[in-house]
């Protein structure tokens, strides 16, 4: 695909979901996990974003990015989204929590984690839900702009 001057390629943003999943997969490999599968976010593949194993332990990760201010769809490139990214991020955080609970129900013996860009809004939402996530056994993997992963509860 050739990008025109008006097309914005959000996949180049460090905080794009696919880049978050890639950073988490790299982090897990460095920590001795083996990657069983990773969803192809570029094609909007559905399913588990990252599935890893370390010995008998399975890990399922739901990744979310940070909302861009403009549309990814080339037909709407350059157009601003009507929703404020901070508000949309709260919805994405809630969706990630729901997916984590569904994964936990489907895979009760596995470790479940949510991976997010390390931005103040997601940190704030995490602080508001930290106790509940700890009780549920859901870990958070915050990915910095440089690709470093801060594993909270893993």
VMD Tcl script that builds the backbone (N, CA, C; Angstrom):
set m [mol new atoms 462]
animate dup $m
set s [atomselect $m all]
$s set {name element resname resid chain x y z} {
  {N N UNK 1 A 0.844 -1.181 0.000}
  {CA C UNK 1 A 0.000 0.000 0.000}
  {C C UNK 1 A 0.885 1.238 0.000}
  {N N UNK 2 A 0.619 2.145 -0.861}
  {CA C UNK 2 A 1.341 3.407 -0.926}
  {C C UNK 2 A 0.584 4.447 -0.120}
  {N N UNK 3 A 1.303 5.173 0.715}
  {CA C UNK 3 A 0.675 6.187 1.545}
  {C C UNK 3 A 0.729 7.536 0.854}
  {N N UNK 4 A -0.406 8.200 0.805}
  {CA C UNK 4 A -0.429 9.543 0.243}
  {C C UNK 4 A -0.071 10.536 1.335}
  {N N UNK 5 A 0.075 11.778 0.947}
  {CA C UNK 5 A 0.430 12.821 1.904}
  {C C UNK 5 A -0.636 12.993 2.973}
  {N N UNK 6 A -1.891 12.622 2.677}
  {CA C UNK 6 A -2.962 12.804 3.653}
  {C C UNK 6 A -3.222 11.553 4.483}
  {N N UNK 7 A -2.626 10.423 4.119}
  {CA C UNK 7 A -2.849 9.190 4.860}
  {C C UNK 7 A -1.951 9.148 6.091}
  {N N UNK 8 A -2.551 8.814 7.205}
  {CA C UNK 8 A -1.795 8.678 8.449}
  {C C UNK 8 A -1.675 7.195 8.761}
  {N N UNK 9 A -0.458 6.700 8.886}
  {CA C UNK 9 A -0.227 5.296 9.205}
  {C C UNK 9 A -0.043 5.178 10.715}
  {N N UNK 10 A -1.146 4.905 11.415}
  {CA C UNK 10 A -1.076 4.831 12.881}
  {C C UNK 10 A -0.265 3.640 13.357}
  {N N UNK 11 A -0.004 2.664 12.479}
  {CA C UNK 11 A 0.808 1.522 12.890}
  {C C UNK 11 A 2.244 1.938 13.184}
  {N N UNK 12 A 2.613 3.139 12.761}
  {CA C UNK 12 A 3.952 3.653 13.049}
  {C C UNK 12 A 4.038 4.275 14.439}
  {N N UNK 13 A 2.884 4.551 15.056}
  {CA C UNK 13 A 2.871 5.118 16.404}
  {C C UNK 13 A 3.313 4.060 17.413}
  {N N UNK 14 A 4.204 4.427 18.316}
  {CA C UNK 14 A 4.696 3.459 19.302}
  {C C UNK 14 A 3.552 2.869 20.125}
  {N N UNK 15 A 2.482 3.616 20.317}
  {CA C UNK 15 A 1.378 3.213 21.181}
  {C C UNK 15 A 0.283 2.441 20.444}
  {N N UNK 16 A 0.511 2.128 19.163}
  {CA C UNK 16 A -0.446 1.333 18.405}
  {C C UNK 16 A -0.492 -0.082 18.986}
  {N N UNK 17 A -1.666 -0.687 19.022}
  {CA C UNK 17 A -1.870 -2.003 19.642}
  {C C UNK 17 A -0.889 -3.070 19.161}
  {N N UNK 18 A -0.640 -3.133 17.869}
  {CA C UNK 18 A 0.288 -4.135 17.347}
  {C C UNK 18 A 1.697 -3.951 17.879}
  {N N UNK 19 A 2.127 -2.699 18.032}
  {CA C UNK 19 A 3.460 -2.434 18.588}
  {C C UNK 19 A 3.516 -2.790 20.070}
  {N N UNK 20 A 2.414 -2.602 20.780}
  {CA C UNK 20 A 2.346 -2.992 22.195}
  {C C UNK 20 A 2.465 -4.510 22.303}
  {N N UNK 21 A 1.713 -5.235 21.485}
  {CA C UNK 21 A 1.776 -6.705 21.499}
  {C C UNK 21 A 3.166 -7.204 21.118}
  {N N UNK 22 A 3.801 -6.568 20.136}
  {CA C UNK 22 A 5.159 -6.969 19.734}
  {C C UNK 22 A 6.153 -6.766 20.874}
  {N N UNK 23 A 6.052 -5.630 21.573}
  {CA C UNK 23 A 6.958 -5.362 22.687}
  {C C UNK 23 A 6.757 -6.376 23.807}
  {N N UNK 24 A 5.515 -6.721 24.085}
  {CA C UNK 24 A 5.220 -7.711 25.127}
  {C C UNK 24 A 5.772 -9.076 24.729}
  {N N UNK 25 A 5.586 -9.469 23.481}
  {CA C UNK 25 A 6.108 -10.761 23.021}
  {C C UNK 25 A 7.635 -10.800 23.168}
  {N N UNK 26 A 8.300 -9.721 22.791}
  {CA C UNK 26 A 9.755 -9.653 22.943}
  {C C UNK 26 A 10.184 -9.736 24.404}
  {N N UNK 27 A 9.473 -9.035 25.271}
  {CA C UNK 27 A 9.745 -9.068 26.709}
  {C C UNK 27 A 9.575 -10.484 27.254}
  {N N UNK 28 A 8.476 -11.135 26.876}
  {CA C UNK 28 A 8.221 -12.489 27.365}
  {C C UNK 28 A 9.296 -13.467 26.899}
  {N N UNK 29 A 9.697 -13.355 25.633}
  {CA C UNK 29 A 10.779 -14.213 25.128}
  {C C UNK 29 A 12.058 -14.017 25.943}
  {N N UNK 30 A 12.385 -12.761 26.246}
  {CA C UNK 30 A 13.587 -12.455 27.031}
  {C C UNK 30 A 13.493 -12.993 28.447}
  {N N UNK 31 A 12.272 -13.190 28.940}
  {CA C UNK 31 A 12.051 -13.705 30.299}
  {C C UNK 31 A 11.865 -15.218 30.322}
  {N N UNK 32 A 12.104 -15.886 29.198}
  {CA C UNK 32 A 12.043 -17.339 29.173}
  {C C UNK 32 A 10.720 -17.951 28.771}
  {N N UNK 33 A 9.771 -17.133 28.346}
  {CA C UNK 33 A 8.497 -17.652 27.862}
  {C C UNK 33 A 8.651 -18.036 26.393}
  {N N UNK 34 A 7.854 -18.974 25.927}
  {CA C UNK 34 A 7.795 -19.274 24.494}
  {C C UNK 34 A 6.463 -18.754 23.972}
  {N N UNK 35 A 6.507 -18.120 22.825}
  {CA C UNK 35 A 5.297 -17.547 22.234}
  {C C UNK 35 A 4.607 -18.633 21.418}
  {N N UNK 36 A 3.369 -18.936 21.789}
  {CA C UNK 36 A 2.585 -19.944 21.078}
  {C C UNK 36 A 1.845 -19.324 19.896}
  {N N UNK 37 A 1.364 -18.103 20.101}
  {CA C UNK 37 A 0.674 -17.407 19.013}
  {C C UNK 37 A 0.613 -15.918 19.329}
  {N N UNK 38 A 0.475 -15.135 18.257}
  {CA C UNK 38 A 0.313 -13.688 18.388}
  {C C UNK 38 A -0.609 -13.257 17.265}
  {N N UNK 39 A -1.688 -12.562 17.628}
  {CA C UNK 39 A -2.660 -12.122 16.627}
  {C C UNK 39 A -2.032 -11.095 15.684}
  {N N UNK 40 A -2.453 -11.128 14.442}
  {CA C UNK 40 A -1.988 -10.161 13.445}
  {C C UNK 40 A -2.884 -8.928 13.524}
  {N N UNK 41 A -2.441 -7.957 14.282}
  {CA C UNK 41 A -3.231 -6.756 14.527}
  {C C UNK 41 A -3.380 -5.913 13.261}
  {N N UNK 42 A -2.410 -5.981 12.361}
  {CA C UNK 42 A -2.496 -5.187 11.120}
  {C C UNK 42 A -3.724 -5.580 10.301}
  {N N UNK 43 A -4.092 -6.845 10.346}
  {CA C UNK 43 A -5.261 -7.305 9.598}
  {C C UNK 43 A -6.509 -7.342 10.474}
  {N N UNK 44 A -6.382 -6.830 11.701}
  {CA C UNK 44 A -7.489 -6.797 12.668}
  {C C UNK 44 A -7.958 -8.202 13.026}
  {N N UNK 45 A -6.996 -9.155 13.072}
  {CA C UNK 45 A -7.310 -10.526 13.451}
  {C C UNK 45 A -7.882 -10.553 14.867}
  {N N UNK 46 A -8.927 -11.288 15.044}
  {CA C UNK 46 A -9.561 -11.420 16.356}
  {C C UNK 46 A -8.903 -12.559 17.133}
  {N N UNK 47 A -9.151 -12.562 18.432}
  {CA C UNK 47 A -8.652 -13.653 19.260}
  {C C UNK 47 A -7.685 -13.149 20.305}
  {N N UNK 48 A -6.894 -14.058 20.796}
  {CA C UNK 48 A -5.935 -13.749 21.852}
  {C C UNK 48 A -4.750 -13.024 21.236}
  {N N UNK 49 A -4.400 -11.884 21.818}
  {CA C UNK 49 A -3.322 -11.070 21.249}
  {C C UNK 49 A -1.970 -11.742 21.394}
  {N N UNK 50 A -1.669 -12.258 22.582}
  {CA C UNK 50 A -0.418 -12.994 22.793}
  {C C UNK 50 A -0.725 -14.188 23.691}
  {N N UNK 51 A -0.311 -15.373 23.252}
  {CA C UNK 51 A -0.423 -16.594 24.055}
  {C C UNK 51 A 0.990 -17.126 24.218}
  {N N UNK 52 A 1.414 -17.244 25.469}
  {CA C UNK 52 A 2.769 -17.716 25.758}
  {C C UNK 52 A 2.722 -18.831 26.796}
  {N N UNK 53 A 3.800 -19.616 26.825}
  {CA C UNK 53 A 3.952 -20.661 27.835}
  {C C UNK 53 A 5.336 -20.596 28.432}
  {N N UNK 54 A 5.402 -20.946 29.714}
  {CA C UNK 54 A 6.675 -21.104 30.415}
  {C C UNK 54 A 6.515 -22.368 31.238}
  {N N UNK 55 A 7.087 -23.453 30.721}
  {CA C UNK 55 A 6.839 -24.745 31.339}
  {C C UNK 55 A 5.357 -25.059 31.242}
  {N N UNK 56 A 4.750 -25.467 32.354}
  {CA C UNK 56 A 3.327 -25.807 32.317}
  {C C UNK 56 A 2.388 -24.594 32.438}
  {N N UNK 57 A 2.943 -23.405 32.607}
  {CA C UNK 57 A 2.125 -22.214 32.826}
  {C C UNK 57 A 1.792 -21.540 31.488}
  {N N UNK 58 A 0.505 -21.318 31.270}
  {CA C UNK 58 A 0.047 -20.600 30.078}
  {C C UNK 58 A -0.251 -19.157 30.467}
  {N N UNK 59 A 0.055 -18.236 29.558}
  {CA C UNK 59 A -0.208 -16.814 29.744}
  {C C UNK 59 A -0.987 -16.313 28.539}
  {N N UNK 60 A -2.086 -15.615 28.807}
  {CA C UNK 60 A -2.893 -15.013 27.762}
  {C C UNK 60 A -2.907 -13.512 27.990}
  {N N UNK 61 A -2.570 -12.758 26.941}
  {CA C UNK 61 A -2.458 -11.304 27.060}
  {C C UNK 61 A -3.435 -10.632 26.098}
  {N N UNK 62 A -4.206 -9.702 26.647}
  {CA C UNK 62 A -5.069 -8.835 25.849}
  {C C UNK 62 A -4.368 -7.487 25.744}
  {N N UNK 63 A -4.051 -7.061 24.530}
  {CA C UNK 63 A -3.339 -5.796 24.317}
  {C C UNK 63 A -4.288 -4.723 23.794}
  {N N UNK 64 A -4.060 -3.523 24.241}
  {CA C UNK 64 A -4.776 -2.357 23.729}
  {C C UNK 64 A -3.747 -1.271 23.458}
  {N N UNK 65 A -4.043 -0.429 22.498}
  {CA C UNK 65 A -3.180 0.705 22.207}
  {C C UNK 65 A -3.767 1.971 22.802}
  {N N UNK 66 A -3.253 3.088 22.343}
  {CA C UNK 66 A -3.797 4.388 22.723}
  {C C UNK 66 A -4.536 4.923 21.516}
  {N N UNK 67 A -5.737 5.444 21.707}
  {CA C UNK 67 A -6.520 5.928 20.563}
  {C C UNK 67 A -5.834 7.070 19.823}
  {N N UNK 68 A -5.806 6.960 18.518}
  {CA C UNK 68 A -5.263 8.051 17.707}
  {C C UNK 68 A -6.333 9.125 17.557}
  {N N UNK 69 A -5.900 10.313 17.198}
  {CA C UNK 69 A -6.838 11.422 17.020}
  {C C UNK 69 A -7.468 11.411 15.634}
  {N N UNK 70 A -6.841 10.661 14.708}
  {CA C UNK 70 A -7.361 10.598 13.343}
  {C C UNK 70 A -7.665 9.143 12.980}
  {N N UNK 71 A -8.428 8.964 11.931}
  {CA C UNK 71 A -8.833 7.635 11.495}
  {C C UNK 71 A -7.692 6.886 10.814}
  {N N UNK 72 A -7.655 5.578 11.005}
  {CA C UNK 72 A -6.690 4.702 10.348}
  {C C UNK 72 A -7.158 4.344 8.940}
  {N N UNK 73 A -8.450 4.249 8.757}
  {CA C UNK 73 A -9.044 3.872 7.477}
  {C C UNK 73 A -8.632 4.887 6.406}
  {N N UNK 74 A -7.980 4.441 5.315}
  {CA C UNK 74 A -7.533 5.370 4.267}
  {C C UNK 74 A -8.658 6.220 3.675}
  {N N UNK 75 A -9.883 5.706 3.707}
  {CA C UNK 75 A -11.011 6.475 3.161}
  {C C UNK 75 A -11.331 7.700 4.015}
  {N N UNK 76 A -10.874 7.682 5.284}
  {CA C UNK 76 A -11.155 8.809 6.181}
  {C C UNK 76 A -9.866 9.437 6.696}
  {N N UNK 77 A -8.767 9.114 6.054}
  {CA C UNK 77 A -7.452 9.610 6.491}
  {C C UNK 77 A -7.457 11.125 6.621}
  {N N UNK 78 A -6.858 11.582 7.683}
  {CA C UNK 78 A -6.753 13.013 7.916}
  {C C UNK 78 A -7.945 13.593 8.659}
  {N N UNK 79 A -9.038 12.823 8.745}
  {CA C UNK 79 A -10.209 13.300 9.472}
  {C C UNK 79 A -10.030 13.034 10.962}
  {N N UNK 80 A -10.415 13.976 11.770}
  {CA C UNK 80 A -10.343 13.813 13.214}
  {C C UNK 80 A -11.502 12.961 13.703}
  {N N UNK 81 A -11.209 12.118 14.688}
  {CA C UNK 81 A -12.263 11.331 15.314}
  {C C UNK 81 A -13.058 12.238 16.256}
  {N N UNK 82 A -14.368 11.998 16.376}
  {CA C UNK 82 A -15.179 12.850 17.241}
  {C C UNK 82 A -14.963 12.592 18.735}
  {N N UNK 83 A -14.474 11.414 19.083}
  {CA C UNK 83 A -14.302 11.061 20.488}
  {C C UNK 83 A -12.925 11.469 20.976}
  {N N UNK 84 A -12.871 12.110 22.114}
  {CA C UNK 84 A -11.614 12.479 22.745}
  {C C UNK 84 A -10.842 11.198 23.082}
  {N N UNK 85 A -9.554 11.097 22.732}
  {CA C UNK 85 A -8.792 9.888 23.022}
  {C C UNK 85 A -8.826 9.472 24.496}
  {N N UNK 86 A -8.874 10.429 25.411}
  {CA C UNK 86 A -8.921 10.093 26.839}
  {C C UNK 86 A -10.212 9.352 27.174}
  {N N UNK 87 A -11.324 9.787 26.603}
  {CA C UNK 87 A -12.599 9.092 26.831}
  {C C UNK 87 A -12.606 7.720 26.166}
  {N N UNK 88 A -12.092 7.662 24.942}
  {CA C UNK 88 A -12.054 6.392 24.227}
  {C C UNK 88 A -11.147 5.405 24.956}
  {N N UNK 89 A -10.067 5.889 25.547}
  {CA C UNK 89 A -9.147 5.016 26.284}
  {C C UNK 89 A -9.849 4.335 27.454}
  {N N UNK 90 A -10.747 5.044 28.123}
  {CA C UNK 90 A -11.493 4.435 29.230}
  {C C UNK 90 A -12.353 3.280 28.716}
  {N N UNK 91 A -12.943 3.441 27.540}
  {CA C UNK 91 A -13.737 2.359 26.949}
  {C C UNK 91 A -12.838 1.178 26.577}
  {N N UNK 92 A -11.680 1.473 25.999}
  {CA C UNK 92 A -10.756 0.400 25.627}
  {C C UNK 92 A -10.253 -0.338 26.870}
  {N N UNK 93 A -10.006 0.397 27.952}
  {CA C UNK 93 A -9.576 -0.221 29.211}
  {C C UNK 93 A -10.676 -1.161 29.717}
  {N N UNK 94 A -11.914 -0.697 29.680}
  {CA C UNK 94 A -13.037 -1.532 30.117}
  {C C UNK 94 A -13.168 -2.778 29.233}
  {N N UNK 95 A -12.986 -2.620 27.926}
  {CA C UNK 95 A -13.046 -3.765 27.016}
  {C C UNK 95 A -11.935 -4.764 27.337}
  {N N UNK 96 A -10.747 -4.259 27.661}
  {CA C UNK 96 A -9.626 -5.142 28.004}
  {C C UNK 96 A -9.927 -5.909 29.285}
  {N N UNK 97 A -10.541 -5.232 30.260}
  {CA C UNK 97 A -10.889 -5.918 31.507}
  {C C UNK 97 A -11.926 -7.006 31.258}
  {N N UNK 98 A -12.924 -6.722 30.423}
  {CA C UNK 98 A -13.929 -7.729 30.095}
  {C C UNK 98 A -13.286 -8.916 29.396}
  {N N UNK 99 A -12.394 -8.646 28.446}
  {CA C UNK 99 A -11.705 -9.743 27.747}
  {C C UNK 99 A -10.868 -10.552 28.733}
  {N N UNK 100 A -10.210 -9.888 29.680}
  {CA C UNK 100 A -9.406 -10.598 30.686}
  {C C UNK 100 A -10.289 -11.522 31.517}
  {N N UNK 101 A -11.451 -11.067 31.910}
  {CA C UNK 101 A -12.369 -11.906 32.695}
  {C C UNK 101 A -12.862 -13.087 31.874}
  {N N UNK 102 A -13.139 -12.862 30.608}
  {CA C UNK 102 A -13.569 -13.962 29.734}
  {C C UNK 102 A -12.439 -14.985 29.561}
  {N N UNK 103 A -11.215 -14.487 29.388}
  {CA C UNK 103 A -10.073 -15.400 29.256}
  {C C UNK 103 A -9.874 -16.193 30.540}
  {N N UNK 104 A -10.043 -15.527 31.677}
  {CA C UNK 104 A -9.870 -16.194 32.966}
  {C C UNK 104 A -10.914 -17.297 33.148}
  {N N UNK 105 A -12.118 -17.043 32.673}
  {CA C UNK 105 A -13.178 -18.054 32.758}
  {C C UNK 105 A -12.887 -19.221 31.818}
  {N N UNK 106 A -12.432 -18.922 30.622}
  {CA C UNK 106 A -12.135 -19.958 29.631}
  {C C UNK 106 A -10.874 -20.754 29.968}
  {N N UNK 107 A -9.924 -20.107 30.657}
  {CA C UNK 107 A -8.631 -20.735 30.967}
  {C C UNK 107 A -8.318 -20.511 32.450}
  {N N UNK 108 A -9.050 -21.182 33.353}
  {CA C UNK 108 A -8.924 -20.894 34.784}
  {C C UNK 108 A -7.544 -21.178 35.386}
  {N N UNK 109 A -6.750 -22.013 34.749}
  {CA C UNK 109 A -5.422 -22.320 35.284}
  {C C UNK 109 A -4.330 -21.438 34.692}
  {N N UNK 110 A -4.692 -20.554 33.788}
  {CA C UNK 110 A -3.703 -19.711 33.111}
  {C C UNK 110 A -3.506 -18.397 33.846}
  {N N UNK 111 A -2.402 -17.726 33.497}
  {CA C UNK 111 A -2.142 -16.367 33.947}
  {C C UNK 111 A -2.741 -15.447 32.886}
  {N N UNK 112 A -3.452 -14.419 33.326}
  {CA C UNK 112 A -4.100 -13.481 32.415}
  {C C UNK 112 A -3.486 -12.102 32.631}
  {N N UNK 113 A -3.213 -11.405 31.528}
  {CA C UNK 113 A -2.634 -10.059 31.624}
  {C C UNK 113 A -3.239 -9.142 30.578}
  {N N UNK 114 A -3.201 -7.861 30.895}
  {CA C UNK 114 A -3.595 -6.805 29.973}
  {C C UNK 114 A -2.339 -5.995 29.670}
  {N N UNK 115 A -2.085 -5.720 28.395}
  {CA C UNK 115 A -0.923 -4.917 27.997}
  {C C UNK 115 A -1.417 -3.581 27.452}
  {N N UNK 116 A -0.802 -2.503 27.944}
  {CA C UNK 116 A -1.216 -1.148 27.576}
  {C C UNK 116 A -0.006 -0.254 27.377}
  {N N UNK 117 A -0.143 0.789 26.571}
  {CA C UNK 117 A 0.923 1.791 26.511}
  {C C UNK 117 A 1.025 2.480 27.879}
  {N N UNK 118 A 2.232 2.778 28.266}
  {CA C UNK 118 A 2.449 3.428 29.566}
  {C C UNK 118 A 2.218 4.926 29.413}
  {N N UNK 119 A 0.954 5.309 29.546}
  {CA C UNK 119 A 0.551 6.713 29.461}
  {C C UNK 119 A -0.218 7.059 30.738}
  {N N UNK 120 A -0.224 8.331 31.132}
  {CA C UNK 120 A -0.858 8.707 32.398}
  {C C UNK 120 A -2.320 8.254 32.540}
  {N N UNK 121 A -3.112 8.347 31.488}
  {CA C UNK 121 A -4.529 7.967 31.594}
  {C C UNK 121 A -4.678 6.502 31.945}
  {N N UNK 122 A -3.928 5.612 31.292}
  {CA C UNK 122 A -4.020 4.186 31.614}
  {C C UNK 122 A -3.466 3.904 33.012}
  {N N UNK 123 A -2.413 4.596 33.407}
  {CA C UNK 123 A -1.894 4.416 34.772}
  {C C UNK 123 A -2.956 4.817 35.795}
  {N N UNK 124 A -3.666 5.917 35.528}
  {CA C UNK 124 A -4.711 6.384 36.444}
  {C C UNK 124 A -5.848 5.361 36.523}
  {N N UNK 125 A -6.294 4.856 35.379}
  {CA C UNK 125 A -7.342 3.841 35.381}
  {C C UNK 125 A -6.891 2.589 36.126}
  {N N UNK 126 A -5.629 2.220 35.947}
  {CA C UNK 126 A -5.103 1.067 36.671}
  {C C UNK 126 A -5.130 1.311 38.178}
  {N N UNK 127 A -4.690 2.492 38.611}
  {CA C UNK 127 A -4.690 2.786 40.046}
  {C C UNK 127 A -6.102 2.712 40.624}
  {N N UNK 128 A -7.094 3.127 39.845}
  {CA C UNK 128 A -8.481 3.058 40.306}
  {C C UNK 128 A -9.004 1.624 40.402}
  {N N UNK 129 A -8.380 0.690 39.685}
  {CA C UNK 129 A -8.855 -0.699 39.652}
  {C C UNK 129 A -7.829 -1.692 40.180}
  {N N UNK 130 A -6.718 -1.202 40.697}
  {CA C UNK 130 A -5.604 -2.054 41.135}
  {C C UNK 130 A -6.050 -3.157 42.090}
  {N N UNK 131 A -6.813 -2.803 43.119}
  {CA C UNK 131 A -7.243 -3.794 44.115}
  {C C UNK 131 A -8.088 -4.892 43.512}
  {N N UNK 132 A -9.035 -4.510 42.661}
  {CA C UNK 132 A -9.889 -5.499 42.028}
  {C C UNK 132 A -9.117 -6.416 41.097}
  {N N UNK 133 A -8.207 -5.844 40.321}
  {CA C UNK 133 A -7.405 -6.661 39.410}
  {C C UNK 133 A -6.519 -7.629 40.182}
  {N N UNK 134 A -5.979 -7.174 41.319}
  {CA C UNK 134 A -5.146 -8.056 42.146}
  {C C UNK 134 A -5.977 -9.226 42.690}
  {N N UNK 135 A -7.189 -8.941 43.159}
  {CA C UNK 135 A -8.061 -10.015 43.655}
  {C C UNK 135 A -8.399 -11.007 42.560}
  {N N UNK 136 A -8.539 -10.505 41.349}
  {CA C UNK 136 A -8.872 -11.364 40.215}
  {C C UNK 136 A -7.644 -12.068 39.638}
  {N N UNK 137 A -6.463 -11.629 40.042}
  {CA C UNK 137 A -5.239 -12.233 39.523}
  {C C UNK 137 A -4.893 -11.799 38.114}
  {N N UNK 138 A -5.320 -10.601 37.719}
  {CA C UNK 138 A -5.026 -10.088 36.379}
  {C C UNK 138 A -3.811 -9.162 36.466}
  {N N UNK 139 A -2.794 -9.477 35.695}
  {CA C UNK 139 A -1.568 -8.671 35.673}
  {C C UNK 139 A -1.691 -7.563 34.630}
  {N N UNK 140 A -0.886 -6.519 34.790}
  {CA C UNK 140 A -0.814 -5.417 33.826}
  {C C UNK 140 A 0.609 -5.342 33.302}
  {N N UNK 141 A 0.731 -5.155 32.008}
  {CA C UNK 141 A 2.031 -4.993 31.366}
  {C C UNK 141 A 2.029 -3.623 30.698}
  {N N UNK 142 A 2.714 -2.672 31.304}
  {CA C UNK 142 A 2.784 -1.323 30.735}
  {C C UNK 142 A 4.000 -1.231 29.829}
  {N N UNK 143 A 3.794 -0.771 28.609}
  {CA C UNK 143 A 4.857 -0.666 27.608}
  {C C UNK 143 A 5.183 0.802 27.391}
  {N N UNK 144 A 6.455 1.150 27.590}
  {CA C UNK 144 A 6.896 2.531 27.409}
  {C C UNK 144 A 7.154 2.828 25.940}
  {N N UNK 145 A 7.344 4.109 25.641}
  {CA C UNK 145 A 7.624 4.526 24.272}
  {C C UNK 145 A 8.876 3.852 23.724}
  {N N UNK 146 A 9.826 3.558 24.576}
  {CA C UNK 146 A 11.061 2.892 24.153}
  {C C UNK 146 A 10.933 1.385 24.058}
  {N N UNK 147 A 9.749 0.843 24.388}
  {CA C UNK 147 A 9.522 -0.584 24.283}
  {C C UNK 147 A 9.790 -1.380 25.548}
  {N N UNK 148 A 10.164 -0.699 26.635}
  {CA C UNK 148 A 10.394 -1.404 27.899}
  {C C UNK 148 A 9.042 -1.778 28.498}
  {N N UNK 149 A 9.008 -2.947 29.150}
  {CA C UNK 149 A 7.769 -3.447 29.732}
  {C C UNK 149 A 7.890 -3.441 31.243}
  {N N UNK 150 A 6.902 -2.843 31.897}
  {CA C UNK 150 A 6.783 -2.837 33.356}
  {C C UNK 150 A 5.687 -3.832 33.712}
  {N N UNK 151 A 6.081 -5.031 34.189}
  {CA C UNK 151 A 5.082 -6.041 34.518}
  {C C UNK 151 A 4.560 -5.838 35.938}
  {N N UNK 152 A 3.306 -5.500 36.076}
  {CA C UNK 152 A 2.707 -5.299 37.393}
  {C C UNK 152 A 1.841 -6.526 37.704}
  {N N UNK 153 A 2.271 -7.283 38.686}
  {CA C UNK 153 A 1.503 -8.453 39.100}
  {C C UNK 153 A 1.778 -9.706 38.307}
  {N N UNK 154 A 2.827 -9.718 37.498}
  {CA C UNK 154 A 3.150 -10.903 36.708}
  {C C UNK 154 A 4.237 -11.692 37.403}
}
mol reanalyze $m
mol bondsrecalc $m
mol representation Tube
mol addrep $m
